[in-house]
Amino acid sequence: MEKNKEGYFTDYPKHVFLILANEFCERFSYYGMKAFLVIYLTDALNFDDNTATAIYHSFVVLCYFTPLFGAMIADGWLGKFRTILYITMIYILGSIVMTITAIPFNGSYVVWAPFIGLFLIAFGTGGIKPNVSAFGGDQFSPEQTRQKTSFFSLFYMSINVGSLLSTIITPLIRGYVYCFDDNCYSLAFGIPAILMIVSEIVFAIGYKWYTKIPPGESILKRMFGCVGTAIARKCRCCCAKTTSSDDSLSVEEMASKKAHWLDYAAPDYNDQFISDVKDVLRVAWLFLPLPVFWALFDQQGSRWTLQAQQMNGDVGGFIVLPDMIQVLNPLFVVILVPIYESLIYPCLDKLHIPNRPLQRMGAGMLFAATAFLLAGFLQIAIDKDIPAGIPNGQAKHQWINPSGCPVNVTDLQSLTQFNIKELSSTDYVVTASGSYTFEIRWGDSCLNTDGFQSKNYTATFSPNTAYQLFTDETDLTVHSYVQYKITPTGGSQSTVRFYNALSFDVNLSITTVNENQEKTPRELGIIKQQNVSNYEEIILSDYEATLKLPWIEGNETVYNITQVISKKIYSVNGAVYTIILHHENATAKDTITITQIEEIDPWTVSIFLQIPQYFIMTTGEILFSITGLGFAYSQAAPSMKSILTAIWLMTVAIGNVVVVIVAETGSAMGQMAEFFLFSGLMYVTTVVFAIMTLFYTYVDRNDWGAEPEETEQKSGEDNFGMEFEDKENKFPSSAPNLYEEKAKEQEYNDINVDAHSENEQNDYIDIRL
């Protein structure tokens, strides 16, 4: 035993740890920037939610479509090492572009430039996706089955650790580090860029130690050639039978009727290869409904994150930001996979409860549909936080009393009265558009006179508009301003607008007071007396206001007398505030303070109510995605595993295309209806998939050294992941003829079956490649 252990470690190729480090850095970079991408698109680049969702999923489409090119480049041109090395440079360039374009120049972002970065990153991550784990497997000799298995365990642990850490760290940087006003998107993109540079350097260090298999014929190209040849000959035979004889067809081709259309590819392709292509197409047919699952699954980073922006993440003063909640998925994966592999699946087997691969996949689809059903009901609760809008053709208004004494307002048409306390406001009142006359009465405490004084004021309300009406006891008048912000604030921020009730103009700035936040003042500019400032969205923090008071120097007014207001401004997620600048009281004119009035309530639904939908979706992922590729690989010959990987990745890409279409065409339906739409679509797709599975017959792979009964019944045997099975079982593409070396293939598969059997409970490979 000691000798075996010693040989295990002494023979272990140490340079594979450079590949592990490379994968960790790349996954950290990819998931780190993707975690807050949709928030960057909405908050920084000012895209609406639907457009941001479409851009996000278009990026994912490219990420899962470009692996086709990465595999073809590696197999038929550059080989794996040079493909990874060169395409990573493109990846780095894209990350640098994202970092630079996230710097606001002159206070604004260059909107079109990030698309260049996203395209380069998509091509980069897709180009290396099918090659890194395969290149790692190439570093082991056929006898090092245990070492190779341990490498893949470490490889996919590095994927999970990278994605888990990045979905924690980059949202924290985005939300709590401040470089430019209230954000630091450039640093949040910059750290993933630095990790990519490190990954390139680390990978290149091992150049002289790597085993590099030269490129050869691409198996993908060969399969397409087989299918194309079969279709062409099938068409020619059909045409020859319906028209005149074709001299280019042999007598055998003319006379024979093939059992399957792919059989027409013979003799250019041997019978074994044609049979393997048939098996791939059978599995591909079963994959047709699968894009709908990915359409739901990948919305965790878009629609679910946008939903989290409408929720309250306050936990004892610490704010859980919307993009932070995504960490639940990799966290649940790490927790649940061992439970399923070591407990749930074995228990189902002992209880004789059917849980073959296709049944698990169907169950996973049901879980995904249920997760979106919960998201829809949660959206109903969130929508209740949104104030009622303005009915079409009508208007609404509210009264605000910025003085230190009560005011009475009477609508002379409806005789409705409002008794407004000092420094407070009324609720919004919906009325028909048009002109209204109000009587405003100020008491003697406001005017320092006996009795009260009143004055009539006529207001004209335009259709579909909200107004704020400020009473002014100094001139016995009313100041009316349009209220443009009538819904809660998104993006984990709140909105403020200042009203200057002082007897002079002021130059106002606000600054966060938290120790770890940026201290650069945010200049709101000069606010004239009895006027309002522009709306300003602020982060969830405490602020202090600094006033620069006017001073006359010659014929010029300068603002060089600074006064810091001791009372702090607070910010709660989603709220809209009107903040009144006023004197402490009538006798203390030198003391200026603020009163903060909450015009629109903050979001109240807790962000932690998303936990059930994340848990259910992750359960669906484990049942569907992990099992799905294991099933596919058990049904295909070893040489076809890369083909199935490509098809699997294409289902992810197509699923994201579905989201793009719905986001761009169904914008009027609302988020709640969209969640229910996807849930219903998934339920219907599950039924279709279940019907399709009834007609599927599992392939017996005895000829390849695998026992089908063992593959189908052993817990976890079919749960191997994408790149592991894809490339570990694939023969070198430079082999002259895969099917002329049958003995070598049999030996190779025997080794793989043994390796799988030893690790059937532990070989979880995360599909989040």
N, C-alpha and C positions, 0 to 999 in steps of 0.2 A: 504493500500500500504506500509506504513512504517513497519507494522508488518511483511509483506511478505519479505521485504528487510532485516529486522533484522533476520528472520528465515533463509533466504538464506545464510547469512554470518556466523551466529552462527553454522549452521549445516554443513558448508563446512569443509570437512576433511583436516586439515592443512598439514598433512604429505604427501599429494600428491605433494606438492611443492618440496619435496625431489626427487620425481620421475621426475618432470619437470627439475630440476637441473641436474639430472643424464642424461636425454636425451639430454639436451643442450651440456653437456660436451662430450658425446659420438659422437654426430653429428659434433661438432667442431673438434674432434680428427680425425674422418674418412675423412671428406672433407678437413681438413687441410693437412693431409699427401698425400691424393690423388691428390691435386691440383698441386703439383710439382713432383709427382712420375715419370712421363715419362721423365722429365728433369734430374732428379737424375739418371735414368737408362742410359741416353745417355751421359751426361756430366761427371758424377762421375764414373760410372761403365763401360763407353765406349762401350755400346751396340749400334749397328746401329739402325736407325729409325724403320726399320721393326721388328727387334727383340724386341726392347723396346715396340713397339705397341703390339706385341703378348704377352709379359709378362704382360703389363698393363691390357689387356682385359682378360687374363687368371685369373688374380687376381679378376677382377669384376665377372667373371663366378663363382668362388668359393664363393664370397660374396653373390650371389643370388641363389646359389644352397644349401648352408648350412642351410638356414632357415628351410628347410624341417626337418633336424635333430633337430634344436632348438625347433620346434613346437612339434615334437614327444617326445623329452626328457621331455618337460614341461608338456605335456598332459598325458603321460603314465608312468612317472617315478618320476621326481624331483618336479614337480610343478613349477609355474612361478617364485616365489621368489628365490628359490635355483638355478634354471636354470640361471637366470640373475646374481646372486651373483657369482656362480662358473665360468660361461663362461666368465664373465668380467675379471676374473683373467687371463684367457688365453689371452684375448685381451690385457691386460696390459703387459703381458710377451712379446707378439709380438711387441708392441710399444717400449718396452725397447730394444729388439733385434735390431730393426731398428735404434734406437738412437745410440747404441754402434757401430754397424757396419758402421755407417756413419762417424765414426772418422777414418781418414786415418792414418794407422800405417806404419811408414817408408815411408811416402809419397804416399802410395797406399791403395786401398780398398780391403777388402776380398769379392770377387765378389759373391761367393755362399751363404754367410751368410744371406744377406737380404731376400733370398727366404724363409728361415725359419720364419723370422718375418712376411712376407706377408701372409704365410699360416696360422699362428696363428691369425693374425688380421682378415683374411677372415672368419675363423671359429668363432672367437669371435663376430664380427659384425653380421654375419649370425645367430649365435645361439641366440642372444638377440633380433634380429630384430622383430620377430613375437610376442614377449612376453611383451615388456615394456609398450606399450600403453594399451594392454589388462589388464595388472596388474594394471595400473592406473584406468581403468574402474571398476575393481573389488572392489575398495575402496568406491564406492558409492552404496547406497541402491537403490532398484527399484523405490522408490518415488522421488529420487533426480535427476530427468531428466534434469532440468535446470542447476544444478551444474555440472552434468556429461558433458553436452554439452559445458559449459564454460571451463571445464578442457581440453577437446579435442581441443578447440580453442587455449588455452594456450599451449597445448602440441605441436601442429604443428607450432605455432608461435616460440616455442623454437627450433624446427628443422630448420626453415627458418633463424632465427637469427644466430644459430650456424653455418650453412653452409655459410651464407653471410659473417659473420665476419672472418671465417677461410680462405675463399678464398681470403680475403684481407690481413690478417695478416701473414700467413705462407709464401706466396710468397715474401712479403716485408722482412721477416727475412732471407729467402734464398738468396735474391738478394742484400740486403744492410747491413747485419751483417756479419762480417768476423772473423772466429775463426781459420781457417786453410787456409793460403794463401788467396784465393779470394772467399771462401765460408764458410758457417756454416750449412751444411746439418744436422749435429747432433743436433743443437739447433732447427732447423725447424721440425725435427722429435721428439725432446725432449719435446717441449711444448705440442703437442697432447698427448704424453705419460703422462705428468703431469696431464693434464685434465682428462685422463682416471683413474688415481689413485684417483683424487678428486671425480670423479663420483662414484667410488666404495665405498669410505668412506661415502659420502653423502647418498648413497642408503642404506648402511648397518645401518646407524644411526636410520632409521625408523623401524627397525625390530619389536619392541614391539607394534607398532601402526598399522602395516599393516594388512589388511584382506587377509588371505591366503587360497585360495580354493585348497583342496587336489587334486592330480592327479587322473585321471580315464582312461577310454578307449579313445584312440585317434580316433577322427572322421575320420582322414585320413586313419588310419589302418582299420577302419570299412568299409569305401568306397572301399578300395582295396579288402577287403574280399568279399564284395558284387559282385564286378566286376569279381573277380576270380571264385567265386562260379557259377555265371551265365555262364561264358565261359566254365568251366568244364562240367556243366550239358548239355549245348548246344551241346558240342562235343560228349558227351556220348550218347545223344539222336540221333544225326546224325549217329553215328557209329552203334547204335542198330538197326536203320531202314535199314541200308545197309548190316548188317551182321545178326547174330543170336540174339535172345532176351537176354537182360541183366537182370538177376534176381535182381540186386541191384536197378533197376528202378521200380517205382510203375506203376500200370496200367494207372493212370492219367497222369504221366509223359510221358509214351510211347504214349498215345493216343492224348494228347493235343498238339496243335501247337500254340506256344506263338506268340502274336502280336509283341513283341520286344524281342531281345535276352536277355536283362537284366531281363525280367520277369521270367527267369529260376532260379533266385536267391531266389524266394519264395519257400517254406514258411520260410526259414531261416531268411529272412529279410522281414519286412512287406511292404505292397503296397505303403505306403506313403514314406518310405525311398527309395524304388526303384524308385519311381517317381522323387524324388529329385535328385537322382544320374543321371537319364536320362537328367534332365535339366542342370546339371553341364556338362555332356558330350556334350550337344548341344552347350553350350557356349564355351567349350574347342575346339570344332571343328572350331568355328568361330575365335578362337585365333590363329589358325595355321599360318596365314600370319604375325602376329604381331612381331615376332622376328626381322624382317627386320627393323622395325622402331627403335628398340633399338640398332641395329647394327649401325645405323646412329647417334642416339642421344648420345650414350656414347663415340663417337669419339671426342666430345668436349674436353675431357681431354687428348686425345692422338694426333690424326692427326691434329686437329685444333690448339693445343698448339705447335706442331712441325712446323706447318705453320706459327704461330706467331713468332717463332724464326727466320724466314727469313724476318721479317718485321721491319720497323723503328718505335720504340716506344718513340722517343724523343718528349717531350712536354715542351718547354721552359727550357730545362736543366734537367728536371725530366724524367727518363726513365721508361716507362710502360713496365714491364717485361712480357714475353710470358705467364707465368702462372697467371699473374694478370688479364688478359683479361677475364678469365673464370668467374669472378664475375658478368659479364653481365647477365648470365643465372638466378641466384637467384634474382638479382636486377630486371630484367624484370618480373620475376614471381610475386614478391611482388607488382609491379606496375600494371601489366596487369590483374591479377585474379579478383580484385574488379571491374575493368572496364568491363570485360566480364560478370561477374555475375550480376552487377547492371545496365548495360547499353546495351551491345551488344545483349545478349540473350533476354532480354525483348523486345528490338526493333525488333528483328527478329520475335518474337512471334506476336507482334502487326501488323507487315507487312505481316503476314502469310507466311513467308519464311521458308521452312522446315529446321529444325535443331534438329531432333531427335538424340539420342545418336550415332547410327551407322553412321549417316551422318556427325556428328561432328568428329568422329574418322577418317573417310575417308578424311575429309578436313585436319585434323592434319597430316595425312600421306603425303598429297600433299605438305603441307608447309615444311615438313622435306626434301622431295625430292628437292624442290626448294632451300632450304638452301644449300644443297650440290651442286646444280647446280651453285649457286653463288660462293661457295668455289672453284669450278673447274675453273671458269673464273678468280677469284682472283689469283689462282695459275699460270695461264697463264701470268698475269702481273708480278708476282714475278719471274717466270722463266726467264723473259727478263733481270733481274738484274744479272743473272748468266753468266759469260763470256763463249764464245764458247769454247768447249773442244778441245783437240788435235785430229785432224782426224787420224783415224787408220793408223799406219805405218809412220806417219809424226812426226815432232818435232816443237817446237816453242822456240823463244829466245827473250830476250830484252837486251839492252845495258844500263848500269848505269855509269854515270860520277861522281865519288866521289870527284873530284878535284874542285878547285876554278876558273877554266878557261875552255873555250869551247874545245870540242874535235870533230874531224870529222872522221867518220867511213865509209869506202866504201867497199861494197861487190864486190870483183873483178870478180865474175862470172856474176852476174846480173847487175853490175855497179850501184846498189842502194846505195844512200848516206844518212847518218844520221848526221845531225849537232846537237850535244848534248850540251845544255847549261850546265854551271857549276852546280853541285849538283842537277842533274835532270836525268830523264830516258826517254827511248823511249817506245812506245807501243810494245806489243808482236808482233813478226813476225812469221808467220807459214811457214815452209819450209819442203822440203823433208828431210828425215834423210840422214846423210852422212857427208863428210868433206867439209868445206868451208874455203876460205882464205879471210881475211879482211885486208885492209890497215888502220891503225890508225894514225892520224896526230895530234900532239900537237903543239899549238902555242907558240910563244916566251914568252907570259905572264906566261905560266906554267913552262917554262924551264929556264927563265932568260937568254935567248940567243937571238941573232938576227935570224929572220926567224922562221921556224918551223922544227920539226923533225918528221919523219914517221917510222913506223915499220909494217911489215906484221905479221899477227897472224893467225894460222890455228886452227879452232875449229871443233871438231867431235861431231855431234848431233845423239844421239841414238833415235830409234823410240819411239813414245808415251812418250816423255820426254820434260820438259820445263827447260830452262837454263837462268841464269842471268850472264852477262858478265861485269865485273867491269874493267874499264881502270885504269892503274897505271902509273902516270907520273914519279914517282921516278925511276922505273926500265924500263920504256918504254915497258910495257908488259900488259897482260890481265889476270885476274883471273876469272875462270869459276866455277860456282857452280850450282848444280841442284836446281831448284825451285820446291819444293814438294807441295807447297800450291798454287793451281791454281783456286780454287773456293772460294766464300765468306765464312767467318767463321760463324758457327752456334752457338746456345746456348747463344745468346745475349752477344757475346764477339767479340773481334777483335784479329788479329794475328800480331805479330811483329817479325822481325829478324834484328839483328844489324850487320853492317859491320864496321870493324875497319880500318879507313883510316889514323890512326895516325902512327907515326914512332916507336912506341913501343907497347908492349902487355899491356892489362889492365884487371883488375878484375871488372866485372860489376854487379851491382844490381839495381833493380828498386823498387820504393815504391809509393803507392797511396798518393795523397796529400789532399784528401777530409777529413774533420774533423771527420766524422762519420765512416770512414773506417779503416780497419786493417792497422797498420803501420809496420808490420813485413816485412823486405825487402825480395824481391824475388831474390834469387841468380841465376845469369845466368852464373857465372863462368868466367874463363879466356878466353879472345878472343885475339888471336894472331894478329899481324899486318897484314893487307891485307887479313883477314879471316872473315868468318861470324859466327854468333852464331847459336844455334839451334832455331827452331821456338818456340814461346811462346804465348799461348793464354792468353789474359788479359781481365779483366772486363771493362765495359764502365765507365771509370773514367779518371782523369788526373794523370800522374805519373811524378816523378822526377828520374833522373838517377844519381847514385853515382858511381864514379870510384875510384878504389884503384890502384895507379900507382906503377910501379916496382922500387925497390931499391936494390942495390947489397950490401949484408952483407957477407963479406968473399967470399966464393965460391957459395953462395946461393942467389937466387933472391927472395925477399919478397915483398909483396904488402901491404905496410903500410902507404902510402901517400894518404890521402882521398881528393877527389875533387868532390863537388856536382855541377852538371851542372844546370845552372839557367833556361835554356829553358825547358819547360815542354813537355812531351809526351802526346798526346791526343789519345782517343780511341772512334771510332764510330762503331756502330753495323754492323758486317759483314766484315769490311774492313781488308785488308792485307797490312802491311806497311814494307818497308825497311828503317831502321834508320841508317844514316851514322854518325859515330863518327869522327870528324875532328877538325883541328885547326881553330880558328876564322878567320884568314887570314895568308898569308905567312909571315907577319912581326910580328904577335902576336902568337908565337909558344907556349907560356905558357897558353894561353886561349883556353880551349876545349869547343866545343859546339856540337849540333846535328842538322841534317837536316832530316826531316821525309818525305819520299816519299810514296805516296799512289799507290801501285801496282795494287790492286783490289778494286774497288769502294765498298762502304758500301751498305747495303740494303736501298732502297729508298721508297718502297711502305709502306704507313702508316699503322700501326697496327689497327688504328681506322676504316679502311675499312672492318674489320671483324664485325663491329657492325650490319650491315644489316643481315648477315647470323645468328648471335646470336639472333637477334630479331625475325626473321622468324622461327628459330628452337624452340624458347621458345613459340611462338604462337602455333606451332604444338604440343608442349608438353601439353599445356593447353587444346587444343581441343581433343587430343588423350588420354593422360594418365589419366588425371583427370576424363574425361567423361567415359573412358573405364571401370574402376572398378565400377563406379557408375552404369553403364549399367549392368555389370555382376552381381552385387549384387541385382539389381532389378529383375533379372531373376532367382535367386536361392533362395531356402528356407533359413531361418536364420541359420540353423545348418550347411549349406554348405558354408558359407562365408569364413571360413578358408581354405577350399579346393580350392576355386577360388583364394584366395590370393596366395597359393602355386603354382597354375598353372600360375598366372600372373608373379610371380617371376621367374618361369622357362622360360617364354618367354624372359625375360631380359637376363637370363644366356645363352640361345640358341643364341640370337642375338649377344652376345659378342663372342661366339664360331665362328660365321660367320666371324667376323672381324679378329680373330686369323688365320683362314684358308686363308683369302685373303692376310693378311700381310705376311704369310709365303710362299705362293705359287705364289703370283703375284708381287713379288718385282721388276721384270724387267719392269713393266708397267709404273712406275713413279707416282708421287703423283697426278698430274693433271688428268691423265687417271683413277686413282683409285676413285677420287671424282666423276667423271662422271659415272663410273661404278655403284657406290652405288646410285647415283641419278637415273639412269635409272632403276636399280633394284627396287627402291622404287616406281617409277611411275608404273612399271608393276605390282608390288605387290598391289598397290592401286586399279588397275583395277580388279585384281582377288578378292580382298576383297569386292569391290563394287558388283561384280557378286554374291558372296557368300551371301551377305546381302539380295539380292532380294528373296532368298529362306528361309529367316529366319522369323519366326513368333514369335512376342513378347509373353511372358508367362503372363497370367493373374494371379496375386497374390492375388486375393480377399480372397482366403481361408486363407491367412496369415495376413489379416488385412491391406493390402496395396491396394490403388486404382490405377490401372494401368494407367488410363487416366491422373490422377494427376501426377503420377510418370513420364510419358513421356512428358507432355506438360509444366509443371511448370519450369520456368527458374531456373537452378541450382539444381533441385530436384535429378537429377541423378549423380551429381558431387561429390559424397562422396568418400573419399580416402581409402587407403588400410587398414591400421591396425585399423582405427576407426570402419569401418563397419565389418571388419573381426571379431574382438573380442567383440565388444559391442553387436552384435546380436547373438553371439554364446552362447549356453547354457553351463553350467558347465559340463565338461566332466565326472564328477563323477555321473551324473544323471543316474538312473538305466535304464530308457527307455524314450527317448525323445518323442516318439509318443504316449505314454500312458498318457501324461499330456497335452492334447490338450488345455484345458482351460487355463492352466498356460502359454502355448506358445502364445495363442491368446492375453492374457493380456500383455505379454512381448512385442509383436510386436505393439500393440496399443500404448504403451508407446514410442516405438522407432519412430513410424510414427509421433506422436505428436512432439517429440523432433526435428525431421527432418523438419517438417513444420515450426516450429518457427525460424529455422535458415537456411532456404533454400538459402538465399543470402550470408551467411557469412561462412558456413562450408567448407572452402577450406582446403583440406588435401593434402599436397605436396607428390607426388609419389617418391620423392628423398629419401625415406626410405632405 
